[in-house]
C-alpha cells in the first residue's frame, strides 16, 4: 500500500531538494535517502524507474522513483510503499510516467498542491482490482460527464478539455489523471492519428442493472419466508422495466451512497438482522424503509436479504455506429477518426456470435 508521494528536485550544486509531498504531514526522508535514490538512478541510466528497499524510521519500506527532465532541470517522483509491495502491484510504469509528466508541468504553479493530492489518490485507487472502483464513474460528477461526452464517439484531448470547460464549467482539471481510470478499466483507447493528436475512443460503455441475488432464503431457512420471497420476486420481475429505472436514476442514487453500496456488498454473502443493516446505514431508518419499498431489500422476521442485487455492466457501445456518420458529415471528426472508431467497434462484433456483448461485474 502506498504511504507517501514526494517530488524531488536535483540541484546540481547542492544535491536533492524535496519540493512537495502528499500527505503533507510529517517530515521528509533524510538527504541520505534521496542520495541513495539518486545513486540508483545513476547506476540504471537505461531505466527511468528504479526500486530499492530502505529503512525509514526503523521500518523497511519499498521506494519507487521515476526520474524525468523538465525545462532542463532534473526531478524524480518518489513513492514510499509497504515493504511487501512492488511497483507492479501498485501501478504500471507507463501510467506512472504520465503522472510524473503531468505533475512537473504544474510544479511552478498554484495548482501543484491539488495536483499531487489527485496523483496520490489516482495511484492509490489504481492498485484496486479491476472493476472494484467502477462506482466512481457514477459518484464523481467529472467522470460521469466525461463518460457522457465519450458516448458521442471519438474526441481529441484538446476538444474534450474545451467541452468540459465551456459547457460544464470544469476549468481546473488534470485530464490525463482523470482518464487513467478509463484506460485502466479498458473503457477507452488512446491513439494519435494524422492531423489529430491524442484521440480517445470509447470501446466499452458502463451501466448498471438489477439482477437476481445468489444468496436467497430457501426452505432450509424457513419455508414460509422462502415462499413469500419467491412470490414477491416473480411479481416484481414480471413488470420490471430496466430502461425506465435507469432513466429515473433511482438505482444510481442508492449506489452513490457509500453506506448503501457497502450494505449491498455485504448482503451478497449472507443475510443480516435489521439492526445490523441500520448500523451499516448509520441508523437512517427512512433510507432503510425506502430500500425495502424499492425492492432492493427483503425483510422477514427480523432478518434482511438482498431482494435484487445491483451490478455494473460493461458492454460494447455499438450505438456509436449510428452517431459517427452524422458527426463526419457535419465535419466534427476527420475521415481517419471516423474509420478508426468504426473499425474498433466492428472488430469486436466480428469475434462475437451476438450483438449482445456485455460483461456483468
C-alpha positions as CSV (number, residue, x, y, z in Angstrom):
1,X,0.0,0.0,0.0
2,X,1.3,3.5,-0.9
3,X,2.1,5.7,2.0
4,X,3.6,8.9,0.5
5,X,4.3,10.7,-2.7
6,X,7.2,13.2,-3.0
7,X,8.5,15.4,-5.8
8,X,12.3,16.0,-5.5
9,X,14.4,18.4,-7.5
10,X,18.1,17.5,-8.2
11,X,20.1,20.7,-7.8
12,X,23.5,20.4,-9.5
13,X,25.2,22.4,-6.8
14,X,23.6,21.2,-3.5
15,X,22.0,17.8,-4.5
16,X,18.4,16.6,-3.8
17,X,15.8,19.1,-2.6
18,X,12.3,17.9,-1.8
19,X,9.7,20.2,-3.2
20,X,6.3,18.9,-2.0
21,X,4.8,15.7,-0.6
22,X,1.4,14.2,0.0
23,X,0.1,13.7,2.6
24,X,1.7,17.0,3.7
25,X,2.0,15.9,7.3
26,X,5.4,14.7,8.6
27,X,9.0,15.4,7.8
28,X,10.7,14.4,4.6
29,X,13.1,11.4,4.5
30,X,16.7,12.4,5.1
31,X,19.0,13.7,2.4
32,X,20.9,10.4,2.7
33,X,17.8,8.6,1.5
34,X,17.4,10.9,-1.6
35,X,21.2,10.5,-2.3
36,X,20.8,6.7,-2.4
37,X,17.8,7.1,-4.8
38,X,19.9,9.3,-7.0
39,X,22.8,6.8,-6.9
40,X,20.4,4.1,-8.1
41,X,19.3,6.2,-11.0
42,X,22.9,6.9,-11.9
43,X,23.6,3.1,-11.9
44,X,20.5,2.4,-14.0
45,X,20.5,5.2,-16.6
46,X,18.8,3.0,-19.2
47,X,15.6,2.9,-17.0
48,X,13.7,5.9,-15.8
49,X,12.2,3.9,-13.0
50,X,14.1,2.3,-10.1
51,X,13.1,0.3,-6.9
52,X,15.0,-0.2,-3.7
53,X,14.4,-1.2,-0.1
54,X,15.4,1.3,2.6
55,X,14.9,1.7,6.3
56,X,12.7,4.7,7.1
57,X,12.1,5.4,10.8
58,X,13.4,1.9,11.7
59,X,10.8,0.3,9.3
60,X,11.7,-1.2,6.0
61,X,10.0,0.4,3.1
62,X,10.0,-0.1,-0.7
63,X,11.0,3.0,-2.6
64,X,10.0,3.6,-6.2
65,X,11.4,6.5,-8.1
66,X,10.8,7.9,-11.6
67,X,13.3,10.4,-13.0
68,X,12.3,12.9,-15.6
69,X,13.8,16.1,-17.1
70,X,11.6,19.2,-17.2
71,X,12.8,22.6,-18.5
72,X,16.4,21.5,-18.3
73,X,16.1,20.5,-14.7
74,X,16.1,17.0,-13.2
75,X,13.3,15.8,-10.9
76,X,12.3,12.5,-9.5
77,X,8.9,11.4,-8.2
78,X,9.3,9.2,-5.2
79,X,6.7,6.7,-4.0
80,X,7.0,5.2,-0.5
81,X,5.1,2.0,-0.3
82,X,4.7,-1.0,2.0
83,X,7.8,-3.2,2.2
84,X,6.0,-6.2,0.8
85,X,4.6,-4.4,-2.2
86,X,6.3,-3.9,-5.6
87,X,5.6,-1.2,-8.1
88,X,3.8,-3.7,-10.4
89,X,1.4,-4.3,-7.5
90,X,0.7,-0.5,-7.3
91,X,0.6,0.9,-10.8
92,X,2.0,0.3,-14.3
93,X,5.3,2.1,-15.2
94,X,3.7,3.8,-18.2
95,X,1.0,5.3,-16.1
96,X,3.5,6.4,-13.5
97,X,5.4,8.2,-16.2
98,X,2.3,10.0,-17.3
99,X,1.5,11.1,-13.8
100,X,5.1,12.3,-13.3
101,X,5.0,14.4,-16.5
102,X,1.7,16.0,-15.5
103,X,2.9,16.9,-12.1
104,X,6.1,18.5,-13.4
105,X,4.2,20.6,-15.8
106,X,2.4,22.2,-12.8
107,X,5.5,22.3,-10.5
108,X,5.8,26.1,-10.6
109,X,2.1,26.9,-10.4
110,X,-0.5,27.3,-7.7
111,X,-2.2,24.1,-8.9
112,X,0.6,21.7,-7.7
113,X,-0.9,21.2,-4.2
114,X,-4.2,19.9,-5.6
115,X,-2.4,18.0,-8.4
116,X,-0.2,16.0,-6.1
117,X,-3.2,15.1,-4.0
118,X,-5.1,13.9,-7.1
119,X,-2.0,12.0,-8.2
120,X,-1.7,10.2,-4.8
121,X,-5.3,9.1,-4.9
122,X,-5.1,8.1,-8.6
123,X,-2.1,5.8,-7.7
124,X,-3.9,4.5,-4.6
125,X,-7.1,3.7,-6.4
126,X,-5.1,2.1,-9.3
127,X,-4.0,-0.7,-7.1
128,X,-7.6,-1.9,-6.6
129,X,-8.8,-4.9,-8.5
130,X,-10.2,-4.2,-12.0
131,X,-13.9,-3.4,-11.5
132,X,-13.7,-2.6,-7.8
133,X,-13.6,1.2,-8.4
134,X,-16.4,1.4,-11.0
135,X,-18.7,3.2,-8.6
136,X,-16.5,6.3,-9.0
137,X,-17.7,6.7,-12.6
138,X,-21.1,7.5,-11.1
139,X,-20.1,9.1,-7.8
140,X,-17.8,11.6,-9.3
141,X,-19.5,14.2,-11.5
142,X,-16.5,14.9,-13.6
143,X,-16.0,11.2,-14.5
144,X,-19.8,10.8,-15.3
145,X,-19.6,13.9,-17.5
146,X,-16.5,12.6,-19.4
147,X,-18.2,9.2,-20.0
148,X,-21.3,11.0,-21.3
149,X,-19.2,13.1,-23.8
150,X,-17.3,10.0,-24.9
151,X,-20.6,8.3,-25.9
152,X,-20.8,10.7,-28.9
153,X,-17.8,9.0,-30.4
154,X,-14.1,9.8,-31.0
155,X,-12.8,13.0,-29.5
156,X,-9.3,14.6,-29.1
157,X,-7.9,15.5,-25.7
158,X,-8.0,19.2,-26.6
159,X,-11.6,19.1,-27.6
160,X,-12.6,17.2,-24.5
161,X,-11.0,19.8,-22.3
162,X,-12.7,22.6,-24.2
163,X,-16.1,21.0,-23.8
164,X,-15.6,20.3,-20.1
165,X,-14.5,23.9,-19.6
166,X,-17.0,25.8,-21.8
167,X,-20.2,23.6,-21.4
168,X,-19.8,22.1,-18.0
169,X,-17.7,24.7,-16.1
170,X,-14.7,22.3,-15.2
171,X,-12.0,24.9,-15.6
172,X,-9.2,23.5,-13.5
173,X,-8.8,19.8,-14.3
174,X,-5.9,17.4,-15.0
175,X,-7.4,15.5,-17.8
176,X,-4.6,12.9,-18.1
177,X,-5.0,11.9,-14.5
178,X,-8.8,11.6,-14.9
179,X,-8.5,9.5,-18.0
180,X,-6.2,7.0,-16.3
181,X,-9.1,5.2,-14.7
182,X,-10.9,5.0,-18.0
183,X,-7.8,3.4,-19.6
184,X,-7.3,1.1,-16.6
185,X,-10.9,-0.2,-16.9
186,X,-10.4,-0.6,-20.7
187,X,-13.3,1.7,-21.4
188,X,-11.3,3.8,-23.9
189,X,-8.4,3.5,-26.3
190,X,-5.9,6.3,-26.9
191,X,-4.3,6.9,-30.3
192,X,-2.9,9.7,-32.4
193,X,-4.0,9.9,-36.0
194,X,-2.8,12.0,-38.9
195,X,-3.8,15.6,-38.1
196,X,-5.4,14.5,-34.8
197,X,-3.2,14.1,-31.7
198,X,-4.3,12.2,-28.6
199,X,-7.7,10.8,-29.8
200,X,-9.8,8.9,-27.3
201,X,-12.2,6.2,-28.5
202,X,-14.9,4.7,-26.3
203,X,-14.7,0.9,-26.8
204,X,-16.7,-0.2,-23.7
205,X,-19.5,1.6,-22.0
206,X,-20.6,1.3,-18.5
207,X,-24.1,0.9,-16.9
208,X,-25.8,-0.9,-14.1
209,X,-28.9,-3.0,-13.5
210,X,-30.7,-5.3,-11.1
211,X,-30.0,-9.0,-11.2
212,X,-31.3,-11.8,-9.0
213,X,-29.0,-12.3,-5.9
214,X,-27.2,-15.5,-5.3
215,X,-28.0,-15.7,-1.6
216,X,-31.7,-16.5,-1.4
217,X,-33.9,-17.6,1.5
218,X,-34.7,-21.3,1.0
219,X,-36.8,-24.0,2.6
220,X,-34.0,-24.8,5.0
221,X,-34.0,-21.2,6.2
222,X,-37.8,-21.0,6.6
223,X,-40.4,-22.4,4.2
224,X,-42.8,-19.6,4.8
225,X,-40.2,-16.9,4.2
226,X,-38.9,-18.7,1.1
227,X,-42.4,-18.9,-0.3
228,X,-43.1,-15.2,0.3
229,X,-39.8,-14.2,-1.2
230,X,-40.4,-16.2,-4.3
231,X,-43.9,-14.8,-4.8
232,X,-42.8,-11.2,-4.5
233,X,-39.7,-11.9,-6.7
234,X,-41.8,-13.3,-9.5
235,X,-44.3,-10.4,-9.3
236,X,-41.5,-7.8,-9.3
237,X,-39.6,-9.1,-12.4
238,X,-42.9,-9.7,-14.3
239,X,-43.3,-6.0,-14.5
240,X,-39.7,-4.8,-14.4
241,X,-38.5,-2.2,-16.9
242,X,-34.8,-1.8,-16.8
243,X,-34.5,1.2,-19.1
244,X,-37.2,3.1,-17.3
245,X,-35.5,2.6,-14.0
246,X,-32.1,3.8,-15.4
247,X,-33.8,6.9,-16.8
248,X,-35.3,7.7,-13.4
249,X,-31.9,7.4,-11.7
250,X,-33.5,5.6,-8.7
251,X,-30.9,2.9,-8.6
252,X,-27.8,5.1,-9.1
253,X,-28.9,7.4,-6.3
254,X,-28.7,4.3,-4.0
255,X,-25.3,3.2,-5.4
256,X,-23.6,6.5,-4.9
257,X,-24.4,6.3,-1.2
258,X,-21.4,4.5,0.2
259,X,-23.4,3.1,3.1
260,X,-26.0,1.6,0.8
261,X,-23.3,0.3,-1.5
262,X,-21.4,-1.4,1.3
263,X,-24.6,-2.9,2.7
264,X,-25.4,-4.4,-0.7
265,X,-21.9,-5.9,-1.0
266,X,-22.2,-7.5,2.5
267,X,-25.7,-8.9,1.8
268,X,-24.4,-10.7,-1.3
269,X,-22.6,-13.1,1.1
270,X,-25.2,-13.6,3.8
271,X,-28.4,-12.1,5.4
272,X,-28.2,-9.6,8.2
273,X,-30.5,-8.6,11.0
274,X,-32.5,-5.3,10.8
275,X,-30.2,-3.8,13.5
276,X,-27.1,-4.8,11.6
277,X,-28.5,-3.1,8.4
278,X,-29.3,0.0,10.3
279,X,-25.7,0.1,11.6
280,X,-24.5,0.0,8.0
281,X,-26.8,2.9,7.2
282,X,-25.8,4.9,10.2
283,X,-29.3,4.5,11.7
284,X,-31.0,6.1,8.8
285,X,-34.4,4.4,9.2
286,X,-36.1,6.3,6.4
287,X,-33.4,5.1,4.0
288,X,-33.8,1.5,5.2
289,X,-37.6,1.8,4.6
290,X,-37.0,3.2,1.1
291,X,-34.7,0.3,0.3
292,X,-37.5,-2.1,1.3
293,X,-40.1,-0.2,-0.7
294,X,-38.0,-0.1,-3.8
295,X,-37.4,-3.8,-3.6
296,X,-33.7,-3.6,-3.0
297,X,-34.0,-5.4,0.3
298,X,-36.4,-8.0,1.7
299,X,-37.2,-8.3,5.4
300,X,-38.9,-11.2,7.2
301,X,-39.0,-12.0,10.9
302,X,-36.2,-9.6,11.7
303,X,-33.8,-10.9,9.0
304,X,-32.9,-8.9,5.9
305,X,-32.0,-10.4,2.5
306,X,-30.9,-8.9,-0.8
307,X,-34.0,-8.8,-2.9
308,X,-32.3,-7.7,-6.1
309,X,-28.6,-7.3,-6.5
310,X,-27.2,-4.3,-8.4
311,X,-24.3,-5.0,-10.7
312,X,-22.2,-3.0,-13.1
313,X,-22.4,-3.9,-16.8
314,X,-19.6,-3.4,-19.3
315,X,-20.8,-3.5,-22.9
316,X,-19.7,-2.6,-26.4
317,X,-21.2,0.7,-27.5
318,X,-22.5,-0.3,-30.9
319,X,-24.9,2.7,-30.8
320,X,-21.9,4.8,-31.7
321,X,-22.0,3.3,-35.2
322,X,-25.2,5.3,-35.8
323,X,-23.6,8.6,-34.4
324,X,-20.4,8.6,-36.4
325,X,-21.8,9.2,-39.9
326,X,-23.6,12.4,-38.9
327,X,-20.5,13.7,-37.0
328,X,-18.4,13.1,-40.0
329,X,-20.9,14.7,-42.3
330,X,-21.0,17.8,-40.0
331,X,-17.2,17.9,-40.2
332,X,-16.9,17.4,-36.4
333,X,-14.4,14.5,-37.0
334,X,-12.0,13.6,-39.7
335,X,-12.2,10.7,-42.1
336,X,-9.3,8.9,-40.3
337,X,-11.1,9.3,-36.9
338,X,-14.4,8.1,-38.3
339,X,-12.8,5.0,-40.0
340,X,-10.7,4.1,-37.0
341,X,-13.5,4.2,-34.5
342,X,-15.7,2.3,-36.9
343,X,-13.0,-0.5,-37.2
344,X,-12.6,-0.7,-33.4
345,X,-16.3,-1.4,-32.9
346,X,-16.7,-3.7,-35.9
347,X,-13.7,-5.8,-34.9
348,X,-15.4,-6.6,-31.6
349,X,-18.6,-7.5,-33.5
350,X,-16.7,-10.0,-35.7
351,X,-15.4,-12.0,-32.7
352,X,-18.8,-12.2,-31.0
353,X,-21.6,-14.5,-32.0
354,X,-24.2,-12.0,-30.9
355,X,-24.5,-8.2,-30.8
356,X,-25.4,-8.7,-27.1
357,X,-21.8,-8.2,-26.0
358,X,-21.6,-7.4,-22.3
359,X,-20.0,-8.5,-19.0
360,X,-21.6,-8.5,-15.6
361,X,-19.1,-7.2,-12.9
